[in-house]
Amino acid sequence: MTKSLITAWRQCVSRPKNSSRAALLLLAVVSMPLSLHAAERDQAKRIHDRIAGVPPTDAVLTAMETAIVNAGGTRAAYEAAAYTAMQNSSFYRVTLKNMAMPWTNRDQDVFAPLNDYVATFIGVVRDDDTPDYTPFNEILSADVLYVGDGSLGLPAYSPGSNNHYEQMERDNVDLGNSTLLRKDAQTVRNGVPASGVAGLLTTRAASEAFFIAGTNRAMFRFTMLNHLCNDMEQVQDTSPSPDRIRQDVSRSPGGDSRVFLNNCIGCHSGMDPLAQAFAYHDYDDVTGQMVYTPGVVRPKYFNNEDTFQFGFITPDDEWNNYWREGQNRWIGWDFGPTSPGGTGTGAASLGRELANSEAFARCQVKKVFRAVCLRDPADNADITEIDAMTLAFRDSGYRLKEVFADAAYYCRGD
């Protein structure tokens, strides 16, 4: 506030008859920009608040603002500001943790304890600007695992317990630095052959939630929901052959075959040939760890075999994608560079099939957009931006931090 304005305001408020003039002057004063570049400062703060989940320090905010102004407000400058916000530990401990935690349990509870699934997701995102990073389209197939630094006095990592990660959370370990390590692969830490490892899908948390009991269809359904942003209702298609639907599915529920032909077949004809990839996987709730029996189909695949004895009997873990034909071609198979082409054996190759689809890439972009812009895409401009960000995500080598930077620039004025 300038000296002349202060003087004028004091004179006005000291005289009741000039109260209207005082109000107008006060409005003018509070409407003045705090600096010549108040818009850039506000936008820098908004970017930091949304990405890190906490306000920046004054020094960090000033540095972000100065960099934006000195660069002339270019896109690159705003994206650099976003990367500055991603250096804050709360980006990893809060923003990324809250994004991934619902993927790890059937209730989609964001308040569940830290686990190996979430820690590995955070580590993969954190390290995506390093030379040996794990591209995000390998998150459902890579032999990768992040654990806490042994020097922190944490309980030892165990494939049968979550104590290691829960203590990390209690100790408020900074997940954005070297205290979270990609020290060993799942094959080393969990003693599982490479053929049984599939990135996040074979972490202990995912196994406990989705391999336990049931028929392993839950693992497929929640993978679609969490990583392709579509539940089974969105991919129902009654046109594929029902030849791979297992014995436990009645062909005439309630005595009416029309229910099967018009409803059940819509999910199972595509899901069952794909969920066959998990035929050797299970979860033992006594030992608390994933079970993998290469070459031996788990007994759960034969549950309720008398329901329809002429149904498909699972012989191995070879899967086929019947949804490459018909209406589910919209999923965009072969969008990424390492797709197996519609068939394979085991969970990792299925993970590559799903994670190299356009639906997978678009799903990650939408989740980041929602986290940074605090809303869903709403109009044609937003949809166009989502399209561009999806292509950029793939072409960047599947680096998720670049998606955060792109979203921060687009929504800088929201």
Sequence and secondary structure as in RCSB ss.txt:
>XXXX:A:sequence
MTKSLITAWRQCVSRPKNSSRAALLLLAVVSMPLSLHAAERDQAKRIHDRIAGVPPTDAVLTAMETAIVNAGGTR
AAYEAAAYTAMQNSSFYRVTLKNMAMPWTNRDQDVFAPLNDYVATFIGVVRDDDTPDYTPFNEILSADVLYVGDG
SLGLPAYSPGSNNHYEQMERDNVDLGNSTLLRKDAQTVRNGVPASGVAGLLTTRAASEAFFIAGTNRAMFRFTML
NHLCNDMEQVQDTSPSPDRIRQDVSRSPGGDSRVFLNNCIGCHSGMDPLAQAFAYHDYDDVTGQMVYTPGVVRPK
YFNNEDTFQFGFITPDDEWNNYWREGQNRWIGWDFGPTSPGGTGTGAASLGRELANSEAFARCQVKKVFRAVCLR
DPADNADITEIDAMTLAFRDSGYRLKEVFADAAYYCRGD
>XXXX:A:secstr
  HHHHHHHHHHHTSGGGHHHHHHHHHHHHHS SSTTHHHHHHHHHHHHHHHSS   HHHHHHHHHHHHHTTS H
HHHHHHHHHHTTSHHIIIIIIHHHHGGGGSTT  TTS   HHHHHHHHHHHTTTSTT   GGGTTT     EE G
GG     BTTB HHHHHHHHTT  TTSTTEE  S HHHHH   GGG  GGGGSHHHIIIIISSS SHHHHHHHHH
HHSS  HHHH  S S  TT BTTS SSGGG HHHIIIIIHHHHHHHHHHHGGGTTEEEETTTTEEEE TTS  GG
GGTTTTSSTTSB   SSEEE GGGSGGGGGG TT STT   SEEEHHHHHHHHHHTSHHHHHHHHHHHHHHHHSS
   SHHHHHHHHHHHHHHHHTTS HHHHHHHHHHHTTT 
